[in-house]
Amino acid sequence: MIQNYIEKANFEDTGFSYTLSLISGKHKMVILYCLMEFKVVRFNELKRYLKNVSDKTLSNNLKELEKDRLIVRKEYPQIPPKVEYSLSERGKSLMVVLDQLCVWGENNRDGESNE
């Protein structure tokens, strides 16, 4: 019975899979945390926060997060150009979940549980 269920199950159709697809990658969760912590951040500030990330990688991650409606990009019509990033309401709702991942990591970092 379990075998039939497993064979017919489709992991890609789960909410878990969808959530992972939004935050997958080396930098997306860190970008989201940075925006949660500092509210409004410019590109170069994010680059300094992430340290070893290329402009192209950061730019691609920001575009994907914006496409997924997790962040808001605000562009100011001035010279030199000014662009700011912040969490969308949808992104803020995801931070509740990511914060719990952080708590779990803190509690289990050394292989010990603080229960």
Secondary structure, 3 states (H helix, E strand, C coil): CHHHHHHHCCHHHCHHHHHHHHHCCCCHHHHHHHHHHHCEEEHHHHHHHHCCCCHHHHHHHHHHHHHCCCEEEEEECCCCCEEEEEECHHHHHHHHHHHHHHHHHHHHCCCCCCC
